[in-house]
């Protein structure tokens, strides 16, 4: 079975819940009712109220396990590093990958976004 991918905060809160309880039923029930503690309310809203998730996804996460979904920044860093690694093959494709990596850096610069590992400011000496 495939693991469910969850946003980092949701995965962290769910991990706290699963560590605290011995049964899936207890975790599900506590999240469903979500009284009191903020993380329970956040979990309840995510799994029972939001359009991006559902109680079925909660059950799949509890039964099949779950992993943290990559953020858009993490996905972009991964692609950028793949392009940089591909520039060392010494062919026309290498130039294409170098241009793609440069395009990512330029786009981030235009949008005023800094991502460590891609275009963070270099220290000046």
C-alpha positions in Angstrom: 0.0 0.0 0.0 1.1 3.5 -0.8 1.9 5.9 2.0 -0.2 9.0 2.3 1.6 12.3 1.8 0.8 15.0 4.4 1.9 18.6 4.9 4.7 18.9 7.4 2.6 20.4 10.2 -0.2 17.9 9.8 2.3 15.0 9.9 4.0 16.4 13.0 0.6 16.8 14.9 -0.5 13.4 13.7 2.7 11.8 14.9 2.1 13.3 18.4 -1.4 11.8 18.4 -0.2 8.3 17.3 2.6 8.3 19.9 0.0 9.1 22.6 -2.6 6.4 21.7 -2.4 2.6 21.4 -5.1 2.2 18.8 -6.0 3.7 15.5 -9.6 4.0 16.7 -8.6 6.2 19.6 -6.5 8.5 17.4 -9.4 8.8 14.8 -12.0 9.4 17.5 -9.9 12.1 19.2 -9.2 13.9 16.0 -12.8 13.6 14.8 -14.0 15.4 18.0 -11.0 17.7 18.2 -11.9 19.4 21.5 -9.6 21.7 23.3 -6.0 21.5 22.2 -5.1 23.5 19.1 -3.3 20.7 17.2 -6.4 18.5 17.6 -8.6 21.3 16.1 -6.1 21.8 13.2 -6.1 18.0 12.5 -9.9 17.9 12.7 -10.3 20.8 10.4 -7.8 19.3 7.9 -9.2 15.8 7.8 -12.9 16.5 8.4 -13.6 20.1 7.1 -11.1 20.9 4.3 -11.5 20.2 0.6 -7.9 19.1 0.4 -8.3 16.0 2.6 -10.9 13.7 4.1 -11.6 11.2 6.9 -10.6 8.4 4.4 -7.2 10.0 4.0 -6.8 10.0 7.8 -7.7 6.3 8.0 -5.2 5.5 5.1 -2.5 7.5 6.9 -3.2 5.6 10.2 -3.3 2.2 8.6 -0.8 2.5 5.7 1.5 5.1 7.4 2.3 8.5 6.0 5.2 10.7 4.9 5.8 14.4 4.8 5.0 16.0 1.5 7.7 18.1 0.0 7.2 21.8 -0.1 7.3 23.6 -3.4 10.7 25.0 -2.4 12.0 21.5 -1.7 10.7 20.3 -5.1 12.3 23.2 -6.9 15.7 22.6 -5.2 15.6 19.0 -6.2 14.9 19.8 -9.9 17.6 22.6 -9.8 20.2 20.2 -8.4 19.3 17.6 -11.1 19.8 20.2 -13.8 23.2 21.2 -12.3 24.3 17.5 -12.1 23.3 17.1 -15.8 25.5 20.0 -16.9 28.6 17.9 -16.4 27.9 15.4 -19.1 29.5 17.6 -21.8 27.0 17.6 -24.6 24.3 19.8 -26.1 22.0 18.4 -23.4 24.4 19.8 -20.8 23.9 23.3 -22.2 20.1 22.9 -22.1 20.3 21.8 -18.4 22.6 24.8 -17.6 20.0 27.1 -19.3 17.2 25.6 -17.3 19.1 26.0 -14.0 19.8 29.6 -15.0 16.1 30.1 -15.8 15.1 28.9 -12.3 17.6 31.4 -10.7 16.5 34.3 -12.9 12.8 33.6 -12.2 13.4 33.6 -8.5 15.4 36.8 -8.7 12.6 38.5 -10.8 10.0 37.4 -8.2 12.2 38.5 -5.3 12.2 35.0 -3.8 15.3 33.6 -2.1 15.7 29.9 -1.7 18.7 28.5 0.1 20.6 26.2 -2.3 19.5 28.1 -5.4 19.9 31.9 -5.2 20.5 32.8 -1.6 22.7 35.9 -1.3 26.4 35.1 -1.1 28.4 36.5 1.8 30.6 39.5 0.8 34.1 39.7 2.2 
